[in-house]
Amino acid sequence: MPRGGASGVAAARICAPEGQLHPARAQACCAPGRGDDAMHDLVIKGGLVASAFGAVRCDVGIRQGRIATLGEALDGAEVLDAQGLLVLPGGVDSHCHIEEPRPGGGTTEETFASASAAAFAGGTTTTVSFIPQWRGHDVWERYVDYRARAATGMLDHAFHQIISDPTDQVLEEEVPKLVAEGVRSLKVFLTYDNVHVDDRGFIRVLETARKLGCLVTVHCENYEAIRWRTERLLAAGLTAPHYHAWSRPTVVEREATHRAIALAELVDQPIQVFHVSCGEAAEEIARAQARGLKVWGETCPQYLTITARHMEGPDGAMFMCSPAPRDEAEHANIWEAIRRGTLDVVSSDHAASSRAAKQGADFSVIPNGLPGLAARLPVLFSEGVSQGRISLEHFTRLVATNPAKLMGLYPKKGVIAPGSDADVILWDPKREVTITNALMHHAVDNTPFEGKRVTGWPVATLRRGEVVMREGEITGRPGGGQYQPRGAYEMATPRGITPQGFGA
């Protein structure tokens, strides 16, 4: 099986090389049962426990919602039999659009209640979703509202703050209040009419994040280039959904990725480039990492499985997302970037719209985005582990450990280790399932993975020791999720290196 070992400069890497069992983990997993093992509330017995460092067969003892013991012959008040199953850390999805309020009222179709069900069905226990900002509006009021919305769901949750109007009041008065509340990442769009920021605005966000110890996450596409191409396409009568891909070819993603990295280097601010779809953009990230910059890259299952040809059919609008799906050659490029460690997080970019909502006179007005919360882990496991492209340890890093580290949630989240939250998936690596929308549990009537046959499927999901999904049945309680405030952490800390040393 191919290994996905890290390469390049350590500053841009999250985890140790795969296949190596961390000594502390090995010692914990081999420990015999202790005299207080009967105090475990729950024991998961007989499974192969996988982590970013390796895999070992042992029992997992859970007490008061946390991992208490990894060892042999553990006892507890309740036992889950994991014979023949993998025991994986609960997925951390660091890129989800859930119940986002709209400027004119209402919200996106996916609620925190439905998103929780979808996440648990697919093995995800923690999400990081987006607080919106609208032009001419502040962010604090939106934070208060959004946190109340998230509290109605079942997922453990943290937030990114979108900055679309970087005024003095927002950056100097309100963002510091958000950071004090545990919001430690700011999201910037370099495209889209209603939210994009220009280079000066982006630099101001980078500077604010550097002062406050936040990560900046970036949607990298060139706004003006897309506007120009879209105008020309529409004028030529090329309006169908598949021309969406023509409006934003790989060059506009590559240029914006290069520009985002250059400006982040100027300011000395760590960034993550979201949803990388092509090898050219990944190469820009790899070059930055080779220079020792704190730049990380993320991709999504759609950029490994869906092509621009999917947008040519009668349901073409249902496959529209940005960046646009590419082709099989780019799928291969993205897999290579994953194996090299250039792209070290795979998230869903969950943005669900119903068929009725994905309508428009031409491609430029059809809502973008795909639902993917429930499908993320099964699709990546099947395409990656089951087909021998990546190892089990690498899979665990991509979907749980790395996003937890990059978001400042580790080691509470993203790992099965004593003291960590008991977020656990029982996973059947041999189960073959045909994906249908009914299995996704989300709020909308479609999935881009409809009919896809996958090998590997979650049998049960535990969030903080509570079984919240068993064999597809959601058993979690509304309101059971917890907000996860984030403090200062190393990965969001500047290097202290700027051109000429100015501002370092």
N, C-alpha and C positions, 0 to 999 in steps of 0.2 A: 504494500500500500504506500503511495507516495507520502512523503513527509512534508509538512508545511513549515519547516524551520525558519526562524527569523534570519534576516541578513541585513547588512548596512549598519548604520550608526545606532547605538543603543538609545540615544535620546529620543528617537522616534519610534521606539518599540514599547509594547506594553508588557509582554510576558517573556518568561524564559523559553528556550527552545523546547518544542514539543517532544513528547516521548520520554522526558526526564521526570521521574517521580521526585517531587520535592521531599528532602529528608524528613522534615517535620510531618508531612502528610504520611510518609511511609511508616514512621514510628507510631503515629496515631492509629493508622489502619491496622497495624499489627498488634496493637495493645490488647491484652486479654481483658475480659469483663472484670469490673471492679465490684466491690461489695455493695455499692449503692445503685447498681444497675436496675434493681427492681423499682427504683424511683422514676425511671423513664416513663413519660406519658405514652410514648409511641416508639416502637422499634421497627425499622425496615430491615428485613432479614434476607440474606442470601443473594443479594444483587451484586453486580459489578459496578462499583462506585467510580465514576469517572470525574476527572478534573482537568484543568489546564496543564497539569504536571504529569498526568499518567492515570492509570486505572488499576484498581485492586479490589478483590472480592472481600467484603467485610459487611458487618451490620452497622446501621446508623441509628444511634439512640438520640431521641428528641425529648427535651424537657422545657416546658414553658415557652414554646414557640421557637426555640433555638436548638442548634446542633449541640448536644452535650458530649457524646462519645462516639468515636469510630473504633470498633473492635470486634471481637469474636464472642459468640454465645451470649449476646446481650439479652436482657429481659425487660419487659415493659408492660404497662397496663393494657396496651393494645399492640397488635403485631400486624404488619403488612408483609405478605409473602412476595418477595421480589425474585424468586428463583427464575432463571432464564431471562431476566430483564436487566436493563441498564438503569442505574440510579444517577441522575444528572442534576446539576444545579438548575433551579428555575430560571427560565429565560429572562433576560433584561432587554427590553426593546426601547432603545434610546431615541426613537424617531417616530412618533405617533401623533396624528391629528385627530383629536377626540373632542366632541361636543364644543367646538370652537364657536363662540358667539359671532354673529354677523353684524356689521355696522347698522343695517336697517332693521335689526331685530331677528329673533330666532337663532338657531344654531345649525351646525352641520348635522347630518343625519345620524351619525354614530354617537350614542350617549355613553357616559361612563358605565352605565349598567350593562348595555349590550357589548361594549368593548371589553369589559371584564369577562363576560361569558366567552367571547371569542378568544381572548388571551389564554384563559384557563384551558379551553378546548385544545389549544395548540402548544401548551407547555410553557407559556410566559406568565410570570408572576409579578413583574415590576415594569412599569412604563415611565418614560419621560415624554411628556406631551407639551403643547405650545400654548402659552398665553398670548392672545393677539394684541397688537397695537394698531390703532387706526390713525391716519393722518389727522393732526389737529387735536388728538386726544392724549391723555396721560396713560400711565401703565398701572398705577397703584389700584385704581378702582377695578380694573380688569383682573388684577391678581386676586383681590378679595372675592370677586364674583366667581372666578375660575376655581379657586381653591374650594369654595362651597360646592360647586358642581362635582368636582372630583371626589369629594367626601361621600357622595351618594353611591359610588361604585364599590367594587370588591377588590380592585387592584391596589397594591402598594404603588405609590406614584411620586414622581418629582416633576419639575417643570423647567422648560426653556422659556425665556422671555423674548418674543419677537420685537425687534426695534425697526420700525419703518419710518419714524419721524424723530430723528435724534436731536431734539432741541436741548437747550441748556437745562431747562427745568427737568426734562426726562432723565438726562444723563447725570446731572449733578445733584438732583434732589430726590428723584423717585427710584432710580436704579439702586442707589446705596440702601434704601429701605428694603428693596426686594432681596438684596444680598444678605442683609441682616435676618431676613426670614428664611434663608436657606436656598434661594434661587441662585445657582452658580454658573449658568450658561446663558449667553445672549445669542439669538438667531438673527442672521442678516440674509436677506434675499438680494442678489445682484440682478434679478430680473423680476418680471410681473408688474403690470401697470400700477396696481394699488399698494404695493408694499416695497418695491425696490428702493435701494439707497444708492446714491452716486458715490464716487470714490472718496470725496471729502467726508460725506456722512459715514462711510465705512471706516475711515481712519479715526473719526471721532469715537465710534463704537469700540474699535480696537483699543484706543487710548483709555477709555473708561474701564473696559474689562481689565486692562493691565493694572490700573490703579487699585481695582477692587478684588482682584484674584479670581476672575471668571474665565471660563473657556468661551470662545466664540465659535459658533457653528455656522457654516456658510453654504448657501445654494449658489453654485457657480455656473452661471450662463450669462452671456453678454446681452444686456437688455436692448441696446440700440441696434445691434446686429440682427437680433430676432425681430424687432419691429420692422427694420428695413426689409428683411426677407419675407416676412408675413405680408407686408403691403404689396410686394411684387407678385407673390403667389396669388393673392386674392384678385389683383388686377388682371392676372392671366386666367382667371376662372378656375384655379386649382384650389378647391374649397373642401374636398372630402377629408375625413379624419386622417388618412394616411399621409396627407401633406403636412400634418403636424411635425413629423420627423424631418421633412424637408426644411421646415422653418427654423430648426435648431440643430444643424449638423454638428458633428463632433468638434469642429474647429471652434465653435462658440463656447463650448464647455471647456476645451483646452485653454483658450485665451483667458477666460474668466478665472480658471483655476490658477494659472500662472500669475495673474494680476493679484488675486486674493493672497497668494503665498508671498508675493513681493511686498505688498503693503503690510502684511503681518510681520514680515522680517524687518521692515523699516521701523515698526513700532515696538518690536520684540514682544509679540503676543501669541500664545499658543492658539491654534485653530484646528478644527476638524472640518474637512471637506465632505459634505453630505452626498449621498447617492451617486457615486462615481459610476458612469455607464460605459466608459471607453478606455482603451489602452493609452491614448494620448494624455488624458487627464491623469491617469494613474502614474504615467511617467513623470509628470510635473511634480507629483507628490513624492515619488521615489528620489528625484533629484534633490528636493528640499530635505528629505530625511538623510540623504547622504552628506549634506552639509551640516547636519546636526540640529536642524530646526525642529521645533516642537509642532509638527504638522502630522495629522493623522487622517486616514481616509476610510470612508464607509461605502459599502454598496448594499444592494437589496436583491432578493431572489428574482425579481422581474428582469434584472440585468444579466441574469444567468440562464434564463429560460424563455423569455418572450422576445419576439423580434418585431421589426417594423411591419413585416408582412401580416401580422395579426390585425393590424389596423386597416387592412385592405378589404376585409370581409364585411358582411352586413352588420356585425356587432363591433365594427372597428373602433367606435367611440369608447367602448368598454375597456380598451387596452391603452388609452391615452394617459400618459404621465410625463413628467418633466424631471430630468432630461428624458428624451424619447427613447423607447426601446430601439436597439441597434440591429445587429445581425449575428449569426453564429460565430463569425470571426472575432467579433468583440466579446462574445461570451467566453471564448478561449482566452482572450487577453485579460479579462477580469479574473478568471480562474487562476491564471499565472500570477497576477498581482496579489491574489489571496495567498497562494502558496508561498510567495516570497515574503509575505508579511507587510507589503506596502498598504494593502487594504486589510485592516485588522478587526473590523466590526461589520456584521451583516444585520441590518435592521429591516423593518418592514416598510417604512414610510407610509404607514397605514393612513389612507385618505379615502374614505368610502363614500360613494355616491350611488344612488339607485339608477336604474335604467331611465326612469322618467326624468331624473335630474340631469343626466348626461346627454342633453339635447342642445342643438344650436344650429343656426343658419350656416355656419362654416366652422372649420377646425379652431379658429382663433377664439371662439366664444364658448366652446364646449368645456365644462369643468374638467380639470386635470386630476389625476390621482387614482390609486388602486387600493382596494381592501386587501390586507395581507397579514393582519395580526395572527390569525389562527393558522395560516399556511406557512409562515416563515420557517419554523423549525422543521416540519415534515418535508418541505420542498428542499431545504438546504441539506438535511440529513440524507435524503434519498439521492440527490444529485451529487453530493459530496462524499459522504462516508460510504453509502451503499455501493456507489459506483467507483470507489477507490481513488477519488481525486484528492481527498484530505483524510486525515486520521480522526478518530473519535476525540482525541485530546484537542486537536485543532478546532473541530466543530464546537466543543465546549467553550473554547476561548472566544470564538467569533460571536456566539449568541448569548453568552452570560458573563464570563469573567472580564473580557476586554471592555465591553460597554459599561460594566459596573465600575471598573477602574477609571475609565476616561470620564465618567460622570461624577466621580467622587463618592460612589456608593459602596466601594469595596473596602474591607472584607465583610461588611454586613450583608451584602448581596453578591451574587455571582460565583459562589464557591460553596462546596460542602466541606466545612471544617469546624472544629469546636469553637463555639462562640458566635458563629454566623447564624443569621436567620435560617430557619428550617424551610427554605424554599426549595422544593425537590420535585423532580419529575421521575415517574416510573415509566420507562420507555421500552417498547418491544421493537428490537432492531430488525426483526424478520417479518413483522406484520405488513401485509400488502393491502393498501387501501386506495380506492378511486375517490379522488376529491370531488365533493359536490357542495353546492352552496349551503345545503342543510347542515352539513358537518361543520361549517365555519362559525355558526352561532352569532354572526354579526347582524347589524340592523338592516342591511341592504339585500337586494335580490340578485346579486351576482358575485362571482369570483373569477378573476382572470385565469385561475387554475382549474376551472371546471373540467372534469373528465381526465385530469392528469393522474396517472397511476404512480404511487409512491411506495417505497419500501422503508419502513420505520415509522412508528406512530406512538403518541403518548397514551398510556393506559390510565395513569392517574397523575394529578397535579396537587401538590401541597403548598400552601402559602402560610408561612410561619407555623408549620406543624399541623395545620388544619387541612383535611382533604376537601378541596374545592372543586375537583372534577374527578369522576371515576367512570371509565368506559363511556365517555362522551356526555355523561349527565353532569350538569353543573349543580354543585351542592353548596357553593359559597353563599354568604349572607349579604344582602344589600347593606352598604355602609361599613362593610368589614375591612375595607382597605385603609392603609395608613399613609399619611404624608411623610416623605423622606427628605427632611431638610439636609442640606449639604454645607459643610464647613469648608475652610481653605484646604487645598490638597496639592500635592507636588506637581501633578500633571498639568494643572492650570497655572502654575507659577512660571513667570518669565525666566529666561536664561540669564538675563543681565548683560546681554550683548546687543549693541545697536551700532549702526554706521557712525564712525568717528567717536563712538562712545557717548554721543549726545543723548541725554534722557535716560541712560542706563541706570 
